[in-house]
């Protein structure tokens, strides 16, 4: 028996230290969620269990939750019974609330002296327009807190057994969105530079425009034999991974029909999926992730 270690543990033991699991958090000094403020919380890539502790705490305190289309609604079981739940989702090609209306709604709710939790898929500031919402809150004098979440471009790929970086393949990674406000390929992206900027490119919301994006990357010299994968419904029981090569994408009629939401990853890290694919069917029975 390690007497020194045991004595140290005895001296540093806290009241309630014998509790297990989440009960050990009951006496932690989480930050106050004050009435009249807004928390922008990242829900993670899909699985409810990937929500952060601060996000979980915020949900339990919120008077109203304004959530996005990519949020797993199973998360709402952790809200107060009387919490007001409002949908403010935006999905490509479907009727959606205008961003400015969503931002102003957050201000309106906060001015009603409510604890307002803005729940966004992935991370609020990574292709989530959280920055725009924070600007509106700041201009209105509404106090807010940003609670980062696991962005799907990292966490979602991890569930597919695809590392974002690996010492044997890449020391950099580039993240981009596959469509602009019109739904088309973003004109603001310098595709010539992007094509050779990084060994790995991770694309959000790119499935519909992927054939056109692939043609552009090939035009600027990207290797047609480079592996590419589309990860659909990442971290959820229905997750699927479709792998091919960049050169095959422009002629693939099926690629745009793959289930969404989906991530696209281009680069040799895709090959790790063959050996690192750990999220097998037996594990998918647990819907928390």
KAFEN-V357350 format. One record per pair of residues at least 12 apart in sequence whose C-alpha atoms are under 10 Angstrom apart, sorted by sequence separation. I is the first residue (numbers start at 1). J is the second residue. If there is no record, write none. Layout:
# KAFEN-V357350
i=<I;I>
j=<J;J>
This chain:
# KAFEN-V357350
i=<15;42;43;106;118;134;177;229;230;231;41;42;43;88;89;176;229;230;242;41;65;88;228;229;230;40;41;64;87;103;118;131;228;229;39;59;60;63;64;71;102;130;227;228;229;242;41;59;60;61;62;63;88;227;228;229;241;40;41;59;60;61;62;63;64;65;66;67;68;69;71;176;195;226;227;228;240;39;56;59;60;61;63;64;65;66;67;68;69;70;175;195;225;226;227;228;240;38;39;58;59;60;62;63;64;65;66;67;68;69;70;174;210;225;226;227;228;239;246;57;58;59;60;62;63;64;65;66;67;68;69;70;125;154;185;195;196;224;225;226;227;228;238;241;243;245;246;56;57;61;62;63;64;65;66;67;68;69;124;125;126;153;183;184;191;195;223;224;225;226;240;241;242;243;244;245;30;31;39;48;56;60;62;65;66;67;68;123;124;125;126;128;153;174;175;183;185;186;194;195;199;207;223;224;225;239;241;243;30;33;38;43;46;47;48;51;59;123;124;125;126;127;173;174;178;179;184;185;192;193;195;196;206;207;222;223;224;32;33;37;40;43;45;46;47;48;123;124;126;172;173;174;175;176;177;178;179;180;183;184;185;191;192;195;196;207;222;224;230;245;31;32;33;35;38;39;40;41;44;45;46;48;49;103;107;122;123;124;125;126;172;173;174;175;176;177;178;179;183;191;192;194;195;196;202;232;233;234;244;30;31;33;34;35;38;40;43;44;45;46;47;48;69;103;106;110;117;122;123;124;126;171;172;173;174;175;176;177;178;179;185;186;192;193;195;196;199;201;202;203;231;232;233;234;243;25;30;33;34;35;43;44;46;47;48;106;116;117;118;119;120;121;122;123;170;171;172;173;174;175;176;177;178;179;184;185;191;192;194;195;200;218;230;231;232;233;234;243;32;33;42;43;46;103;104;107;111;118;120;121;122;123;170;171;172;173;174;175;176;177;178;179;191;192;217;218;230;231;232;233;234;88;99;103;106;107;119;121;122;123;169;170;176;178;179;192;217;230;231;232;233;243;22;88;89;102;103;106;107;111;121;122;169;178;179;214;215;231;232;25;43;83;84;85;86;87;88;89;100;103;104;107;108;110;122;178;214;215;218;230;231;232;241;83;99;100;103;104;107;110;122;213;214;215;229;230;231;99;103;107;108;110;122;165;179;214;215;216;229;230;231;107;165;178;211;214;215;229;230;66;100;104;106;107;164;210;211;213;214;215;228;229;230;241;164;211;212;213;214;228;229;164;211;212;227;228;229;66;210;211;227;228;66;210;211;226;227;228;229;230;239;65;211;226;227;228;229;239;64;210;211;225;226;227;228;229;237;239;66;227;228;236;237;238;211;223;226;227;229;235;237;64;157;210;211;226;237;239;63;64;209;210;237;238;208;209;237;71;72;127;153;154;207;208;236;237;70;71;72;126;127;153;207;208;235;236;237;63;64;65;66;67;68;69;70;71;126;127;152;153;206;207;208;236;237;63;64;65;66;67;68;69;70;71;126;153;207;236;237;62;63;64;65;66;67;68;69;70;152;207;208;214;235;236;237;62;63;64;65;66;67;68;207;235;236;61;62;63;64;65;66;67;206;207;210;235;61;62;205;206;207;59;61;62;205;206;207;58;59;204;205;206;207;58;59;204;205;206;58;59;203;204;205;58;59;68;203;204;58;202;203;204;55;202;203;201;202;203;55;201;202;200;201;202;200;201;39;162;199;200;38;198;199;200;37;38;160;162;198;199;200;36;37;51;160;199;200;36;38;51;160;36;37;38;50;157;159;160;36;37;157;36;37;157;160;35;36;37;43;44;45;46;156;159;160;35;36;37;38;39;40;41;42;43;44;45;46;156;158;159;35;36;37;38;39;40;41;42;43;44;45;127;156;157;158;159;35;36;37;38;39;40;41;42;43;44;45;126;127;156;157;34;35;36;37;38;39;40;41;42;43;44;155;156;160;34;35;36;37;38;39;40;41;42;43;44;155;156;159;160;33;34;35;41;42;43;152;153;160;33;34;41;42;152;33;40;41;42;152;156;33;40;41;42;157;40;178;42;177;178;92;177;42;41;58;92;93;40;92;93;175;40;55;92;174;54;55;174;40;54;55;173;40;53;54;55;173;39;52;54;38;52;51;52;170;51;52;169;170;38;50;51;169;170;37;50;168;169;164;168;166;162;164;165;166;37;38;39;40;41;42;43;44;45;46;165;37;38;39;40;41;42;43;44;45;46;50;164;36;37;38;39;40;41;42;43;44;45;46;156;157;162;163;164;166;36;37;38;39;40;41;42;43;44;45;156;157;162;163;35;36;37;38;39;40;41;42;43;44;45;157;161;162;163;34;40;42;43;45;46;47;153;154;161;162;163;34;44;45;46;152;153;160;161;162;163;33;44;45;152;153;161;162;33;44;45;153;160;161;162;92;157;160;161;162;163;31;45;91;159;160;161;162;158;161;162;92;157;160;161;159;160;161;158;159;160;161;158;159;160;158;159;160;158;159;159;70;72;91;50;47;49;46;47;48;45;46;47;48;45;46;47;45;46;47;70;44;45;46;70;69;74;75;74;46;45;49;51;49;50;47;48;49;50;47;48;49;46;47;48;46;47;46>
j=<27;54;55;118;130;146;189;241;242;243;54;55;56;101;102;189;242;243;255;55;79;102;242;243;244;55;56;79;102;118;133;146;243;244;55;75;76;79;80;87;118;146;243;244;245;258;58;76;77;78;79;80;105;244;245;246;258;58;59;77;78;79;80;81;82;83;84;85;86;87;89;194;213;244;245;246;258;58;75;78;79;80;82;83;84;85;86;87;88;89;194;214;244;245;246;247;259;58;59;78;79;80;82;83;84;85;86;87;88;89;90;194;230;245;246;247;248;259;266;78;79;80;81;83;84;85;86;87;88;89;90;91;146;175;206;216;217;245;246;247;248;249;259;262;264;266;267;78;79;83;84;85;86;87;88;89;90;91;146;147;148;175;205;206;213;217;245;246;247;248;262;263;264;265;266;267;53;54;62;71;79;83;85;88;89;90;91;146;147;148;149;151;176;197;198;206;208;209;217;218;222;230;246;247;248;262;264;266;54;57;62;67;70;71;72;75;83;147;148;149;150;151;197;198;202;203;208;209;216;217;219;220;230;231;246;247;248;57;58;62;65;68;70;71;72;73;148;149;151;197;198;199;200;201;202;203;204;205;208;209;210;216;217;220;221;232;247;249;255;270;57;58;59;61;64;65;66;67;70;71;72;74;75;129;133;148;149;150;151;152;198;199;200;201;202;203;204;205;209;217;218;220;221;222;228;258;259;260;270;57;58;60;61;62;65;67;70;71;72;73;74;75;96;130;133;137;144;149;150;151;153;198;199;200;201;202;203;204;205;206;212;213;219;220;222;223;226;228;229;230;258;259;260;261;270;53;58;61;62;63;71;72;74;75;76;134;144;145;146;147;148;149;150;151;198;199;200;201;202;203;204;205;206;207;212;213;219;220;222;223;228;246;258;259;260;261;262;271;61;62;71;72;75;132;133;136;140;147;149;150;151;152;199;200;201;202;203;204;205;206;207;208;220;221;246;247;259;260;261;262;263;118;129;133;136;137;149;151;152;153;199;200;206;208;209;222;247;260;261;262;263;273;53;119;120;133;134;137;138;142;152;153;200;209;210;245;246;262;263;57;75;115;116;117;118;119;120;121;132;135;136;139;140;142;154;210;246;247;250;262;263;264;273;116;132;133;136;137;140;143;155;246;247;248;262;263;264;133;137;141;142;144;156;199;213;248;249;250;263;264;265;142;200;213;246;249;250;264;265;102;136;140;142;143;200;246;247;249;250;251;264;265;266;277;201;248;249;250;251;265;266;202;249;250;265;266;267;105;249;250;266;267;106;250;251;266;267;268;269;270;279;106;252;267;268;269;270;280;106;252;253;267;268;269;270;271;279;281;109;270;271;279;280;281;255;267;270;271;273;279;281;109;202;255;256;271;282;284;109;110;255;256;283;284;255;256;284;119;120;175;201;202;255;256;284;285;119;120;121;175;176;202;256;257;284;285;286;113;114;115;116;117;118;119;120;121;176;177;202;203;256;257;258;286;287;114;115;116;117;118;119;120;121;122;177;204;258;287;288;114;115;116;117;118;119;120;121;122;204;259;260;266;287;288;289;115;116;117;118;119;120;121;260;288;289;115;116;117;118;119;120;121;260;261;264;289;116;117;260;261;262;115;117;118;261;262;263;115;116;261;262;263;264;116;117;262;263;264;117;118;262;263;264;118;119;128;263;264;119;263;264;265;117;264;265;264;265;266;119;265;266;265;266;267;266;267;106;229;266;267;106;266;267;268;106;107;229;231;267;268;269;106;107;121;230;269;270;107;109;122;231;108;109;110;122;229;231;232;109;110;230;110;111;231;234;110;111;112;118;119;120;121;231;234;235;111;112;113;114;115;116;117;118;119;120;121;122;232;234;235;112;113;114;115;116;117;118;119;120;121;122;204;233;234;235;236;113;114;115;116;117;118;119;120;121;122;123;204;205;234;235;113;114;115;116;117;118;119;120;121;122;123;234;235;239;114;115;116;117;118;119;120;121;122;123;124;235;236;239;240;114;115;116;122;123;124;233;234;241;115;116;123;124;234;116;123;124;125;235;239;117;124;125;126;241;125;263;128;263;264;179;264;130;130;147;181;182;130;182;183;265;131;146;183;265;146;147;266;133;147;148;266;134;147;148;149;267;134;147;149;134;148;148;149;267;149;150;267;268;137;149;150;268;269;137;150;268;269;265;269;268;265;267;268;269;141;142;143;144;145;146;147;148;149;150;269;142;143;144;145;146;147;148;149;150;151;155;269;142;143;144;145;146;147;148;149;150;151;152;262;263;268;269;270;272;143;144;145;146;147;148;149;150;151;152;263;264;269;270;143;144;145;146;147;148;149;150;151;152;153;265;269;270;271;143;149;151;152;154;155;156;262;263;270;271;272;144;154;155;156;262;263;270;271;272;273;144;155;156;263;264;272;273;145;156;157;265;272;273;274;205;270;273;274;275;276;145;159;205;273;274;275;276;273;276;277;208;273;276;277;276;277;278;276;277;278;279;277;278;279;278;279;280;279;280;289;233;236;261;235;233;235;233;234;235;233;234;235;236;234;235;236;235;236;237;260;235;236;237;261;261;287;288;288;261;261;286;288;287;288;286;287;288;289;287;288;289;287;288;289;288;289;289>
